[in-house]
Amino acid sequence: MHEIVRAWVDGWVVSRGAAPPQPRPWGVTIDVGDVQHVSRHVLGAIGEGVQETVVRKVAGEVTGAGIWLKAFRDPADVSAWLGPGWWVDPEPGYLMTVPLEPAPGAGGPDGRGTLPDGYAVRDWTRGGVTKVLVTAPDGSLAARGQTVPTGAQAVVDRIETAPAHRRRGLGGLVMRRLQAAAAATGARRGVLAATPDGRALYETLGWRVEAVLTSAKFTGVEDDTVPQLTGRARLPGMRRLFPVTDQTAPTAPGGSAERGGDPGAGEWSLDEIADAYAYPEPAPGGPRPYLRANMVSTLDGAAQHEGRSHPISNATDMRIFGTLRALADVVVVGAETVRQEGYRPARVRAEFAARREAAGQTTAPAIAVVTASLDLDFSLPLFTSPAVPTLVLTGAAAAPDRVAAAEKAGARVVTAGDGGGVDPARAVRALAGLGHTRLLTEGGPRLLGQLVAAEVLDELCLTVAPMLTAGAAQRIAGGPAVPVPHRFALVSLLEEEGFLYGRYRRA
């Protein structure tokens, strides 16, 4: 078991009051005892050491709902190895570490031991867990966190800042106090599992990523899909509903029957998904830009639930998400989405390397951020350490100091508008001028609405989840209505477990 994973597990069970870890050949099992989190299987390897055969074996032996799987590898990889009944968080976590030293000025967000007026901070230790609590002037929770020293290591856990109290330095305050408290016990390395938003904060405090973390939860499958002899869930297989072909029957692309002897017979390979979503061949006279969008929606039109898209997504949707990225020259995204979701650079994926090389593409797609104000954190890895330089699309009237900050971070600033904003049609032409003709946008809804209104969207890849959410969630495209609805034609429709995966092209 990797030493950092071992350290995280040892501290996490104390922090959460879970049972002692039970050793397994592939890692550990931890009993938690909650209805929605009965137990968790934690694989001991990280990165490329997490093997497909191990993930399939561990996941295939799970038959009870409420059991989690933690694997230190990218969700796009792990989700491809899981069968029906598994929900995969599409947002990765990050296993991070930092050297610990007693830190002067750990008391306040400005480094001098002060708090915003009216706020109070308190910390205490009980049962081996040190907690830090920051309260707002009215006494409500503003921020919190806790740490568990386990000798030379200390696990930091449950870091939270209430939404109404963010951007006041309270998260950094909590982290510095926890790090100082852990160092005072003799711990020399901090370990934590971070969300994308948390990662951005922790990196400013010296933490570094050791591995990507995938979280998956087994929600259950129908009894007749679980073979009684093996206890392993079968993959029912994705089928093509349109155009009608021999794949319309519930079989694997290679022709294996849905309930054949191979439990994984119904699973499409990444190459087969890539072929199904290939960009159109260039027309005579050279390639022209082709812009597609990739979105997910419920039956009642919600593009998210409780502010996030992952509750209405599934493992196959995430495989398609990753494949569409791997086929694109550039991924166009709005600045607000970058800020809210902690966008990361697109990674180099070995399984698509040959395909990209044959198409004359870079090793990974570039990310192009559409922004008028350039109100972005240019210290984030999206700008400082991408495989391909990040592009910033903005208007001619953008603030010179913000343009300079973007360029200093390593981004390439592209003017795509005469005023302060970005002209969608001009942005598409500018990207094509840089050699990027296979374009993909992942939103958000505001940006997609602008692209629709400008009539530059060529294709919509839409996943329809068999769910109803009600409420007032955003639709996939926002902004003012177009005078006349734009007609799109259905190109293909795939189905798996009630989820529909459609491609619609401008008619």
C-alpha positions in Angstrom: 0.0 0.0 0.0 1.4 3.4 -1.0 2.7 5.2 2.1 0.7 8.4 1.5 -2.6 6.4 1.0 -1.8 4.5 4.2 -1.2 7.8 6.1 -4.5 9.2 4.8 -6.5 6.1 5.7 -5.0 6.0 9.3 -5.9 9.6 10.0 -9.3 9.5 8.2 -10.7 6.7 10.3 -9.9 8.6 13.5 -11.2 11.8 12.1 -14.5 10.3 11.1 -14.9 7.8 14.0 -14.8 4.9 11.6 -13.8 1.3 12.3 -10.1 0.3 12.0 -9.1 -0.5 8.4 -9.4 -4.2 7.4 -6.4 -5.2 5.2 -7.1 -6.6 1.7 -4.8 -7.8 -1.0 -5.6 -4.6 -3.0 -5.8 -2.1 -0.1 -8.3 -1.8 2.9 -12.0 -1.9 3.7 -13.3 0.6 6.2 -16.7 0.2 8.0 -18.3 3.6 8.4 -21.8 2.6 9.5 -24.0 5.3 7.8 -27.0 4.4 5.7 -25.5 6.2 2.6 -22.0 5.2 3.5 -22.0 1.7 5.0 -18.3 1.0 4.2 -15.6 2.0 1.7 -13.0 0.1 -0.2 -9.8 2.1 -0.6 -7.3 0.8 -3.3 -3.7 1.1 -2.1 -2.0 2.0 -5.3 -1.9 5.4 -7.0 -1.7 6.6 -10.6 -0.8 4.0 -13.2 -0.5 1.5 -10.3 -4.3 1.3 -10.1 -5.0 -1.5 -12.5 -8.2 -2.1 -14.5 -8.3 -5.8 -13.4 -8.2 -4.8 -9.7 -10.9 -2.2 -10.1 -13.2 -4.6 -11.9 -12.6 -7.3 -9.4 -13.3 -5.1 -6.3 -16.3 -3.4 -7.9 -17.7 -6.6 -9.3 -17.8 -8.2 -5.8 -20.0 -5.3 -4.4 -23.7 -6.1 -4.4 -25.0 -4.0 -1.5 -26.0 -0.3 -1.9 -24.2 2.4 0.1 -20.7 1.0 -0.5 -18.0 3.4 -1.8 -14.9 2.8 -3.8 -11.9 5.1 -3.6 -9.3 4.8 -6.3 -6.4 7.1 -6.9 -6.8 7.5 -10.6 -8.7 9.8 -13.0 -12.5 9.4 -13.0 -12.5 9.0 -16.8 -10.4 5.9 -16.4 -12.1 4.4 -13.4 -15.7 5.0 -14.6 -14.9 3.0 -17.7 -14.1 -0.1 -15.5 -17.3 0.0 -13.4 -20.5 -1.9 -14.1 -24.2 -0.9 -13.7 -25.3 0.5 -10.4 -22.1 2.6 -9.8 -22.4 6.4 -9.6 -19.1 8.1 -10.2 -18.4 11.6 -9.0 -17.3 13.3 -12.3 -15.3 15.9 -10.3 -12.0 14.4 -9.2 -10.5 14.7 -5.8 -6.8 15.2 -5.1 -4.5 13.4 -2.6 -2.2 16.2 -1.5 0.7 16.6 0.9 2.7 19.5 2.4 5.8 19.6 4.6 4.8 20.8 8.1 6.6 23.5 10.1 5.3 25.6 13.0 4.0 28.6 11.2 4.2 32.1 12.7 1.1 34.3 12.3 -1.2 31.3 12.0 -4.0 33.1 13.8 -5.5 35.2 11.1 -6.2 35.4 7.4 -3.7 38.1 6.8 -0.9 36.2 8.4 -0.6 38.5 11.5 -3.0 36.8 13.7 -6.1 38.9 13.0 -9.6 38.1 12.0 -12.3 40.2 10.1 -14.2 42.4 12.6 -16.7 40.5 14.6 -15.4 37.0 13.8 -14.0 34.6 16.4 -11.8 31.5 16.3 -11.5 28.6 18.7 -9.6 25.4 18.6 -9.6 22.3 20.8 -8.4 18.7 20.9 -10.4 15.6 21.9 -9.9 12.0 21.1 -6.8 12.7 19.0 -8.7 15.1 16.8 -7.8 18.8 16.8 -10.6 21.1 15.5 -10.7 24.7 14.5 -13.9 26.7 14.4 -14.5 30.2 13.1 -17.8 31.8 14.0 -19.4 34.8 12.3 -20.5 37.9 14.2 -23.9 36.4 14.7 -22.4 33.2 16.1 -23.1 31.0 13.1 -20.5 28.8 11.5 -18.2 30.6 9.1 -15.4 28.1 8.6 -14.1 24.9 10.2 -11.6 22.1 9.8 -9.9 19.3 11.8 -6.6 17.4 11.8 -5.5 14.0 13.2 -1.7 13.6 13.9 -0.6 10.0 13.5 3.1 10.3 14.3 5.1 11.8 11.5 2.0 12.3 9.5 -1.1 14.4 10.1 -4.4 14.2 8.1 -6.4 17.3 7.5 -10.1 16.8 7.1 -13.5 18.4 6.8 -12.3 21.8 5.7 -15.4 24.0 5.0 -16.2 27.7 4.6 -19.8 28.7 4.6 -20.8 30.2 1.3 -21.8 33.6 2.8 -18.3 33.9 4.3 -16.0 33.0 1.4 -13.3 35.3 0.0 -12.4 36.5 3.4 -9.3 34.4 4.0 -11.1 32.2 6.5 -10.2 28.9 4.7 -6.5 29.9 4.8 -6.8 30.8 8.4 -8.2 27.4 9.3 -5.6 25.6 7.3 -2.7 27.5 8.8 -3.9 26.9 12.3 -4.4 23.2 11.6 -0.9 22.9 10.1 0.7 24.6 13.0 -1.2 22.4 15.5 -0.1 19.3 13.7 3.5 20.4 13.5 3.5 21.1 17.2 2.8 17.4 17.9 5.9 16.4 15.9 4.1 15.6 12.6 6.3 16.5 9.6 4.0 15.9 6.7 0.3 16.9 6.1 -2.0 14.7 4.0 -5.5 15.5 2.8 -8.0 14.6 0.1 -9.1 17.8 -1.7 -12.0 18.9 -3.9 -11.2 21.0 -7.0 -12.1 24.2 -5.2 -10.1 23.2 -2.1 -7.1 22.3 -4.2 -6.8 25.9 -5.5 -6.6 27.2 -1.9 -4.3 24.5 -0.7 -1.8 25.0 -3.5 -1.4 28.6 -2.4 -0.4 27.3 1.0 2.3 25.0 -0.3 0.4 21.8 -0.8 1.1 19.6 -3.8 -0.9 17.0 -5.6 0.3 13.4 -5.3 -2.5 11.6 -7.0 -6.0 12.1 -8.5 -8.8 10.6 -6.5 -12.0 9.0 -7.9 -15.0 8.5 -5.6 -17.6 6.0 -6.7 -20.7 4.7 -4.9 -22.7 1.6 -5.5 -26.4 2.4 -5.6 -27.7 -1.0 -6.5 -28.8 -3.0 -9.6 -31.8 -5.1 -10.4 -31.6 -8.6 -8.9 -31.8 -10.4 -12.2 -28.7 -8.6 -13.4 -26.5 -10.0 -10.7 -25.3 -13.5 -11.5 -25.9 -15.7 -8.5 -22.7 -17.7 -8.9 -20.3 -14.9 -9.1 -22.1 -12.0 -7.4 -20.8 -9.7 -10.3 -23.0 -7.2 -12.0 -23.3 -7.7 -15.8 -22.9 -4.8 -18.2 -26.2 -4.5 -20.1 -24.4 -2.6 -22.9 -25.0 0.6 -24.8 -27.2 0.2 -27.9 -27.7 2.5 -30.9 -31.3 3.5 -31.3 -30.7 5.8 -34.3 -29.7 5.3 -37.1 -31.1 1.8 -36.8 -28.3 -0.8 -37.2 -27.4 -4.2 -35.9 -26.3 -2.4 -32.7 -29.9 -1.4 -32.0 -30.4 -4.7 -30.2 -28.8 -4.7 -26.7 -25.4 -6.1 -27.8 -21.9 -5.1 -27.6 -20.4 -3.4 -30.7 -18.5 -6.5 -31.5 -21.7 -8.6 -31.6 -21.6 -10.3 -28.2 -25.0 -10.9 -26.7 -26.1 -8.7 -23.8 -26.3 -11.6 -21.4 -23.5 -13.6 -22.9 -20.8 -15.4 -20.8 -18.5 -12.3 -20.6 -19.8 -10.0 -17.8 -18.2 -7.1 -19.7 -19.4 -8.0 -23.1 -21.7 -5.0 -23.4 -19.1 -2.3 -22.8 -18.0 -0.1 -25.6 -14.3 0.6 -25.9 -13.0 4.2 -25.9 -12.1 3.7 -29.6 -15.7 2.7 -30.4 -17.1 5.7 -28.6 -14.5 8.0 -30.4 -15.7 6.6 -33.7 -19.3 7.2 -32.8 -18.5 10.9 -31.9 -15.9 11.6 -34.6 -15.9 15.1 -36.1 -17.2 15.4 -39.7 -14.6 14.9 -42.4 -13.3 18.3 -43.7 -15.1 19.6 -46.8 -13.2 20.1 -50.0 -11.2 23.3 -49.9 -9.8 22.7 -46.4 -11.1 22.4 -42.9 -13.5 25.0 -41.5 -14.2 25.4 -37.8 -16.8 23.1 -36.4 -18.2 23.8 -32.9 -20.0 21.3 -30.8 -21.4 21.6 -27.3 -21.6 18.8 -24.7 -24.3 19.1 -22.0 -26.4 17.0 -19.7 -30.1 17.5 -18.8 -32.8 15.8 -16.9 -36.2 14.9 -18.3 -37.6 18.2 -17.0 -34.8 20.3 -18.5 -32.5 20.8 -15.5 -28.8 21.2 -16.4 -27.8 20.7 -12.8 -29.0 19.7 -9.3 -28.1 21.8 -6.3 -25.6 23.8 -8.4 -23.7 20.8 -9.9 -24.1 18.6 -12.9 -22.7 15.4 -11.5 -25.8 14.2 -9.6 -27.6 13.9 -13.0 -24.6 12.3 -14.8 -23.4 8.7 -14.8 -20.3 6.7 -15.6 -21.0 6.4 -19.4 -21.8 10.1 -19.6 -18.4 10.8 -18.1 -16.7 8.4 -20.6 -18.3 10.3 -23.4 -17.3 13.6 -21.8 -13.7 12.5 -21.7 -13.8 11.2 -25.2 -15.2 14.4 -26.6 -12.4 16.3 -25.0 -9.8 13.9 -26.4 -11.2 14.5 -29.9 -11.2 18.3 -29.7 -8.4 20.8 -30.6 -9.7 23.2 -28.0 -12.3 23.3 -25.2 -14.1 26.7 -25.0 -15.5 27.5 -21.5 -16.9 30.6 -19.8 -15.0 32.4 -17.1 -17.7 31.9 -14.5 -17.6 28.1 -15.1 -13.8 28.2 -14.6 -14.2 30.1 -11.3 -17.1 28.0 -10.0 -15.7 24.5 -10.9 -12.0 25.0 -10.5 -11.2 24.1 -14.1 -8.0 22.2 -14.7 -5.9 21.8 -17.8 -6.9 19.0 -20.1 -4.6 16.1 -19.5 -2.6 14.0 -21.9 -4.3 10.7 -22.3 -2.2 7.8 -23.6 -5.2 5.9 -25.1 -5.9 8.8 -27.5 -2.3 9.6 -28.3 -2.1 7.8 -31.7 -5.5 9.1 -32.8 -4.4 12.7 -32.0 -1.1 12.3 -33.7 -2.7 11.0 -36.8 -5.0 14.0 -36.9 -2.1 16.4 -36.5 -3.3 17.6 -33.0 -1.4 18.6 -30.0 -0.9 16.0 -27.2 -4.0 17.4 -25.3 -6.6 20.0 -26.2 -6.1 23.6 -25.2 -8.6 25.3 -22.8 -9.9 28.6 -24.1 -11.5 30.8 -21.5 -14.0 33.4 -22.6 -13.9 36.5 -20.4 -14.5 40.2 -20.6 -13.0 41.2 -17.3 -10.2 38.7 -17.0 -11.2 38.4 -13.4 -9.4 35.0 -13.1 -6.8 33.5 -10.7 -3.8 33.3 -13.0 -1.8 31.4 -10.3 -4.0 28.3 -10.9 -2.5 25.3 -12.8 -4.9 26.0 -15.7 -2.7 28.9 -16.6 0.7 28.0 -15.1 1.1 24.3 -15.9 -1.1 23.1 -18.8 0.2 20.5 -21.4 -0.8 23.1 -24.0 -0.9 26.8 -23.3 -4.3 28.1 -22.1 -6.0 30.7 -24.3 -7.8 33.7 -23.0 -10.5 35.1 -25.3 -11.4 38.7 -24.5 -12.3 42.1 -26.1 -10.0 44.8 -27.3 -10.9 47.0 -24.4 -9.7 44.5 -21.8 -7.7 46.0 -18.9 -4.0 46.1 -19.9 -2.9 45.0 -16.4 -5.1 41.9 -16.5 -3.9 41.1 -20.0 -0.3 41.4 -18.7 -1.1 39.2 -15.7 -2.5 36.5 -18.0 0.5 36.6 -20.3 2.9 36.6 -17.4 1.2 33.4 -16.2 1.8 31.7 -19.6 -1.6 32.2 -21.2 -2.0 33.4 -24.7 -4.5 36.3 -24.9 -6.6 36.4 -28.1 -8.6 39.5 -29.0 -12.1 38.4 -30.2 -14.2 41.6 -29.9 -14.0 45.3 -30.5 -15.3 46.4 -27.1 -15.0 44.9 -23.7 -16.8 41.6 -24.5 -16.2 38.7 -26.8 -18.0 38.3 -30.1 -18.8 34.6 -30.4 -18.5 34.5 -34.2 -15.2 36.3 -34.0 -14.0 34.0 -31.3 -14.6 31.0 -33.5 -12.8 32.6 -36.4 -9.9 33.5 -34.1 -9.5 29.9 -32.9 -9.6 28.6 -36.4 -6.9 31.1 -37.3 -4.7 29.4 -34.7 -5.3 26.1 -36.3 -8.1 25.0 -34.0 -11.0 23.8 -36.1 -12.4 21.0 -33.9 -14.0 23.0 -31.2 -15.8 21.9 -28.1 -17.7 23.9 -25.5 -18.8 22.7 -22.1 -20.7 25.8 -21.2 -21.8 27.1 -18.9 -25.4 27.9 -19.9 -24.7 31.6 -20.4 -21.9 31.0 -22.9 -23.9 28.3 -24.7 -26.8 30.8 -25.0 -24.5 33.3 -26.6 -23.1 30.8 -29.0 -26.7 29.7 -30.0 -27.8 33.3 -30.5 -24.7 34.0 -32.7 -25.6 31.0 -34.8 -22.1 29.5 -34.5 -23.1 26.2 -32.9 -22.8 23.3 -35.3 -23.6 20.4 -33.1 -25.1 19.6 -29.7 -24.1 16.4 -27.8 -26.8 16.0 -25.2 -27.2 13.4 -22.5 -30.7 13.1 -21.2 -30.8 11.6 -17.7 -33.9 9.6 -16.8 -34.5 11.9 -13.8 -36.9 14.6 -12.6 -35.6 17.4 -10.3 -38.3 20.1 -10.4 -37.1 23.3 -8.8 -35.6 26.3 -10.7 -32.3 24.8 -11.9 -30.7 26.3 -15.0 -31.3 25.0 -18.5 -28.4 24.0 -20.7 -28.6 27.4 -22.5 -29.4 30.8 -20.9 -29.8 34.4 -22.0 -32.3 36.1 -24.2 -34.5 33.9 -26.5 -33.6 33.8 -30.2 -36.3 35.3 -32.6 -36.8 32.1 -34.4 -35.9 28.6 -32.9 -32.9 27.1 -34.6 -33.6 23.6 -36.1 -31.2 20.8 -35.5 -31.3 17.3 -36.9 -30.8 14.1 -35.0 -27.5 12.4 -36.2 -27.3 9.5 -33.7 -28.9 8.3 -30.5 -27.4 5.8 -28.0 -29.1 4.4 -24.9 -27.9 2.7 -21.8 -29.9 2.1 -18.6 -32.4 4.7 -19.6 -29.9 7.4 -20.3 -30.0 8.8 -23.8 -26.9 10.1 -25.6 -27.9 12.2 -28.6 -26.0 14.1 -31.3 -27.9 16.9 -33.0 -26.4 18.7 -36.0 -27.5 22.1 -37.4 -30.1 21.4 -40.1 
